[in-house]
Amino acid sequence: MTYINITSGDMIGEEFSIQEEFMKKTALVTGASSGIGAALSRLFAAEGYDLVLVARSRPELDQLAAELSQKYGISVTVLAKDLTLPASAGEIYEALETRLIPVDILANIAGFGTYGEFASLDLKRELEMIQVDVVSMVQLTRLFLPGMLQRGFGRILNVGSTGSFAPVPLMSTYGGSKAFVLSFSEGLSEELKGTPVRVTALCPGVTRTGFQETARVNRVRLIRGPVMSAEQVARIGYKALMRGQAVVVPGFANQLLAFSVRFTPRSMARSLSRRMMEQEGS
């Protein structure tokens, strides 16, 4: 479903040239139905961007689309797609090509995690996580990047984690996926130097979303530390994206955690990470 209610609106003047300021731009947000994705969608809408909202849950997307199109006078396109399915990224691209909707900003927010000893986890679910967190992110980036380069403007936001910087025992597949996101984003950011496209890796720590319930990690020691809201993380990520910053870790405590790994022996980092990821009382 497409919600169309286009009005003239101001772009962010300090981030764009005068010519670009009067050109309507479109941001595609995956995982838009809740959490960081929904918060980021609201920020884009408030700044006058048209939106493409992607998630599995159609009712939540329709509700958010109606809210944002009415409040901000923007055009919102809803695509209910399950990114655990290999064909979904291509279907998203083809749907927007058919509708002649260019994507100027791609926010790869969709993702989930699992918790437990890897040997006991469901293999199908682990592979679905890799499909969403890694494969679909790469597919969407590769599909939309050439158009950005051709049009002379683009921003890509990929969500990693503080777990991108060190192994995450008991969430080994998730940690490995997020390490890929960080490395991929930094590599691509360097490749694109000298072009009008910027890539940002947003690496939050524990964030108040539905992630903990999905991953069943509500009782792990790490969750008892500092927790940021989805809105806080989204705003920090948004500002870094518009600046063209390659990597951003929201919150001082998370920055300390992420960057202290550089000076910690790998064996110690693994051990400390395991301790933080264990259930309280274990």
Backbone torsions as a table, in degrees:
resi	resn	phi	psi	omega
1	MET	NA	138.2	178.0
2	THR	-114.9	127.8	176.5
3	TYR	-100.5	116.3	-176.7
4	ILE	-118.1	120.5	177.4
5	ASN	-157.5	70.5	-169.3
6	ILE	-83.7	127.3	172.6
7	THR	-131.4	163.5	177.6
8	SER	-74.3	138.2	179.4
9	GLY	-146.6	159.2	-178.6
10	ASP	-84.9	139.9	172.1
11	MET	-88.9	-178.2	179.5
12	ILE	-82.4	101.8	-170.9
13	GLY	-57.3	-38.8	-174.3
14	GLU	-72.1	-14.9	-176.5
15	GLU	-98.6	-13.0	-172.7
16	PHE	-131.3	158.2	173.8
17	SER	-70.8	168.1	-179.6
18	ILE	-60.9	-40.5	-179.5
19	GLN	-63.2	-44.9	-177.9
20	GLU	-67.7	-27.8	-174.3
21	GLU	-61.6	-27.3	-176.6
22	PHE	-102.2	9.6	177.2
23	MET	-100.7	126.0	179.6
24	LYS	-68.1	131.7	-179.6
25	LYS	-119.6	156.9	-175.5
26	THR	-122.7	133.4	176.2
27	ALA	-112.7	130.7	175.0
28	LEU	-101.9	126.3	-178.8
29	VAL	-122.8	119.5	172.8
30	THR	-90.2	157.4	-175.9
31	GLY	63.9	33.6	-170.5
32	ALA	-81.2	-7.9	-172.6
33	SER	-77.1	-15.8	-177.0
34	SER	-162.1	174.4	171.8
35	GLY	58.7	-140.2	-176.8
36	ILE	-61.8	-37.0	-179.4
37	GLY	-61.9	-45.2	178.7
38	ALA	-66.6	-42.2	179.9
39	ALA	-63.5	-41.1	179.3
40	LEU	-68.0	-38.1	177.4
41	SER	-60.0	-40.2	179.0
42	ARG	-65.6	-35.8	177.5
43	LEU	-66.9	-45.1	177.7
44	PHE	-60.1	-45.5	-178.7
45	ALA	-60.9	-42.5	-178.8
46	ALA	-63.2	-26.1	179.2
47	GLU	-93.9	6.4	172.4
48	GLY	93.1	8.3	178.7
49	TYR	-77.0	139.2	163.8
50	ASP	-69.2	156.3	-173.7
51	LEU	-128.9	148.5	163.3
52	VAL	-119.8	114.8	-177.1
53	LEU	-102.3	126.6	-177.1
54	VAL	-125.7	130.9	172.9
55	ALA	-171.0	174.0	179.2
56	ARG	-76.3	-35.0	-170.4
57	SER	-86.9	106.1	-178.5
58	ARG	-66.1	-45.1	-178.1
59	PRO	-58.0	-43.4	179.8
60	GLU	-65.5	-39.2	178.5
61	LEU	-65.1	-44.4	179.5
62	ASP	-60.1	-41.0	-179.5
63	GLN	-64.9	-45.1	179.7
64	LEU	-65.6	-41.4	-180.0
65	ALA	-61.3	-44.6	179.3
66	ALA	-62.7	-41.8	179.6
67	GLU	-61.5	-48.5	-173.5
68	LEU	-74.3	-37.8	179.6
69	SER	-67.2	-37.2	179.8
70	GLN	-72.8	-41.9	-174.7
71	LYS	-74.4	-37.5	-171.9
72	TYR	-114.3	-3.0	177.8
73	GLY	65.7	37.8	-178.9
74	ILE	-111.0	166.0	174.4
75	SER	-91.7	130.4	-179.0
76	VAL	-126.0	123.9	176.6
77	THR	-106.1	128.5	-179.4
78	VAL	-104.9	128.5	174.9
79	LEU	-127.9	106.6	178.3
80	ALA	-83.5	101.8	-177.0
81	LYS	-133.5	142.0	178.0
82	ASP	-98.2	107.5	-175.2
83	LEU	-76.4	0.2	169.6
84	THR	-75.5	-13.5	179.8
85	LEU	-92.0	126.8	-174.8
86	PRO	-57.0	-28.7	-176.4
87	ALA	-81.0	-11.9	-169.7
88	SER	-63.7	-42.0	-178.3
89	ALA	-60.4	-45.3	178.4
90	GLY	-63.8	-36.8	178.3
91	GLU	-66.0	-37.2	177.2
92	ILE	-63.0	-47.9	-179.6
93	TYR	-60.5	-46.9	-178.1
94	GLU	-64.7	-38.6	179.3
95	ALA	-62.2	-40.2	-178.8
96	LEU	-76.7	-34.4	174.4
97	GLU	-61.8	-43.2	179.9
98	THR	-62.1	-38.3	-178.4
99	ARG	-87.4	2.4	-179.9
100	LEU	57.4	42.4	177.8
101	ILE	-105.7	107.1	177.4
102	PRO	-76.9	146.0	177.9
103	VAL	-106.6	115.9	-179.8
104	ASP	-93.8	-30.1	178.3
105	ILE	-130.8	128.5	178.1
106	LEU	-115.0	119.1	178.3
107	ALA	-113.3	102.2	179.8
108	ASN	-85.2	86.1	-174.6
109	ILE	-100.0	-27.3	-175.8
110	ALA	-57.1	139.8	177.5
111	GLY	173.1	162.0	174.8
112	PHE	-154.7	170.5	-179.8
113	GLY	-133.6	164.7	173.4
114	THR	-127.0	161.2	-175.5
115	TYR	-133.8	138.6	174.7
116	GLY	136.2	176.7	175.9
117	GLU	-64.7	127.9	-173.8
118	PHE	-55.3	-38.7	-176.7
119	ALA	-63.4	-21.1	-177.6
120	SER	-103.0	-4.6	-177.2
121	LEU	-80.5	155.1	180.0
122	ASP	-72.2	120.7	-175.6
123	LEU	-62.5	-40.4	-179.5
124	LYS	-59.1	-43.0	-179.7
125	ARG	-67.0	-38.3	177.6
126	GLU	-61.8	-42.0	179.9
127	LEU	-69.6	-33.9	175.0
128	GLU	-64.4	-38.3	178.1
129	MET	-63.0	-44.0	178.0
130	ILE	-62.9	-38.4	179.1
131	GLN	-60.6	-45.4	-178.8
132	VAL	-74.0	-52.8	-171.0
133	ASP	-72.1	-28.3	-174.5
134	VAL	-118.7	-62.4	-169.0
135	VAL	-65.6	-49.7	-179.7
136	SER	-63.8	-36.5	176.9
137	MET	-61.3	-44.8	178.5
138	VAL	-66.6	-42.8	-179.9
139	GLN	-60.0	-49.4	-178.3
140	LEU	-63.3	-40.8	178.7
141	THR	-61.4	-46.3	-178.7
142	ARG	-66.5	-36.0	-178.2
143	LEU	-70.9	-40.3	-173.8
144	PHE	-94.0	-18.7	-178.0
145	LEU	-60.6	-46.0	-178.9
146	PRO	-57.2	-38.6	178.1
147	GLY	-64.2	-38.5	177.2
148	MET	-61.8	-45.9	179.6
149	LEU	-62.3	-41.0	-178.6
150	GLN	-65.7	-40.6	-178.0
151	ARG	-82.5	-12.8	176.0
152	GLY	86.8	21.0	175.9
153	PHE	-162.4	141.3	174.2
154	GLY	-174.2	148.6	173.7
155	ARG	-136.5	135.9	178.4
156	ILE	-128.6	125.5	178.9
157	LEU	-116.0	120.6	177.6
158	ASN	-115.5	134.9	-176.0
159	VAL	-95.0	115.1	171.5
160	GLY	-99.2	-135.3	-175.9
161	SER	-170.5	163.7	168.0
162	THR	-61.1	-23.2	174.7
163	GLY	-70.4	-4.3	174.7
164	SER	-70.9	-20.0	-170.6
165	PHE	-97.7	-11.6	-178.0
166	ALA	-154.3	159.2	176.2
167	PRO	-59.4	151.0	179.8
168	VAL	-125.1	81.7	177.7
169	PRO	-56.8	143.6	-176.0
170	LEU	76.5	-6.4	168.0
171	MET	-141.3	48.5	-169.3
172	SER	-63.9	-40.8	179.9
173	THR	-68.1	-42.4	178.1
174	TYR	-61.0	-48.7	180.0
175	GLY	-60.4	-41.5	177.8
176	GLY	-64.1	-38.8	178.3
177	SER	-63.7	-43.6	-178.0
178	LYS	-72.3	-29.4	172.7
179	ALA	-63.6	-38.4	176.7
180	PHE	-63.2	-44.8	-178.6
181	VAL	-57.1	-45.1	-179.1
182	LEU	-65.1	-49.1	-178.6
183	SER	-63.2	-44.6	178.8
184	PHE	-60.6	-46.1	-177.2
185	SER	-66.3	-42.4	179.1
186	GLU	-66.1	-41.6	178.2
187	GLY	-62.1	-44.8	-179.6
188	LEU	-66.9	-37.6	177.6
189	SER	-58.6	-42.1	179.3
190	GLU	-69.3	-40.4	177.8
191	GLU	-58.3	-36.0	-172.2
192	LEU	-90.7	5.1	174.7
193	LYS	-59.3	137.2	-177.5
194	GLY	88.2	-1.5	175.3
195	THR	-111.2	170.4	179.2
196	PRO	-85.3	12.4	-178.8
197	VAL	-110.8	136.9	179.1
198	ARG	-123.2	145.1	179.6
199	VAL	-121.6	132.9	-179.1
200	THR	-125.8	132.3	171.3
201	ALA	-100.0	116.2	177.3
202	LEU	-95.7	118.0	-173.8
203	CYS	-120.6	80.6	-178.9
204	PRO	-78.2	160.9	168.6
205	GLY	-89.4	-148.0	-179.6
206	VAL	-63.2	126.4	-176.5
207	THR	-126.3	140.4	-177.3
208	ARG	-75.6	90.2	177.8
209	THR	-140.0	-168.7	175.7
210	GLY	-82.8	2.7	-176.7
211	PHE	-59.5	-43.9	-175.1
212	GLN	-62.2	-39.7	179.5
213	GLU	-67.3	-41.9	-180.0
214	THR	-62.9	-43.3	-178.4
215	ALA	-83.7	-10.1	-179.1
216	ARG	58.7	50.4	-178.7
217	VAL	-118.6	25.1	-175.0
218	ASN	-63.1	-23.0	-174.9
219	ARG	-106.8	6.4	-179.8
220	VAL	-74.8	152.6	-175.0
221	ARG	-60.6	-36.9	-177.9
222	LEU	-58.2	-34.8	-177.5
223	ILE	-67.1	-21.6	-179.3
224	ARG	-79.8	-2.6	177.2
225	GLY	-85.9	-162.7	-179.4
226	PRO	-60.7	134.9	179.5
227	VAL	-124.6	128.0	177.7
228	MET	-99.0	157.4	176.0
229	SER	-83.5	159.0	177.5
230	ALA	-60.5	-36.9	-179.3
231	GLU	-65.7	-40.8	177.5
232	GLN	-61.6	-47.5	-178.5
233	VAL	-63.6	-43.6	-178.7
234	ALA	-62.0	-42.1	-178.0
235	ARG	-66.7	-41.9	177.9
236	ILE	-64.3	-43.1	178.7
237	GLY	-63.7	-40.6	-180.0
238	TYR	-61.4	-47.6	-178.9
239	LYS	-63.5	-41.8	178.5
240	ALA	-64.4	-39.9	178.9
241	LEU	-61.1	-46.0	-178.3
242	MET	-69.4	-27.3	175.3
243	ARG	-78.1	-16.9	-175.9
244	GLY	80.3	24.4	180.0
245	GLN	-71.6	134.3	-174.2
246	ALA	-71.5	-41.9	-177.4
247	VAL	-138.4	136.2	175.0
248	VAL	-138.2	131.5	176.1
249	VAL	-115.1	110.2	-176.7
250	PRO	-70.9	133.1	173.0
251	GLY	90.6	134.4	-176.9
252	PHE	-61.3	-43.8	-178.8
253	ALA	-61.2	-40.0	178.7
254	ASN	-68.4	-37.8	176.9
255	GLN	-62.4	-43.3	179.0
256	LEU	-61.3	-43.7	179.6
257	LEU	-63.6	-45.7	-175.9
258	ALA	-67.4	-44.8	-171.4
259	PHE	-88.8	-15.9	174.9
260	SER	-68.6	-20.9	178.7
261	VAL	-60.4	-30.0	-179.4
262	ARG	-59.7	-29.1	-174.5
263	PHE	-108.4	10.9	-177.8
264	THR	-110.6	129.9	175.9
265	PRO	-54.5	143.0	-175.4
266	ARG	-58.5	-38.5	-179.3
267	SER	-63.4	-38.7	178.3
268	MET	-70.2	-39.8	179.4
269	ALA	-61.7	-41.6	178.3
270	ARG	-63.0	-43.2	-177.8
271	SER	-66.7	-45.6	179.4
272	LEU	-64.4	-39.9	179.1
273	SER	-63.1	-41.7	177.7
274	ARG	-60.0	-43.4	-179.2
275	ARG	-62.7	-42.0	-178.8
276	MET	-68.8	-26.9	-175.8
277	MET	-92.1	-3.5	178.9
278	GLU	-77.7	154.8	177.0
279	GLN	-68.5	145.5	176.0
280	GLU	-60.7	136.6	179.9
281	GLY	93.9	-8.2	-179.8
282	SER	-90.2	NA	NA
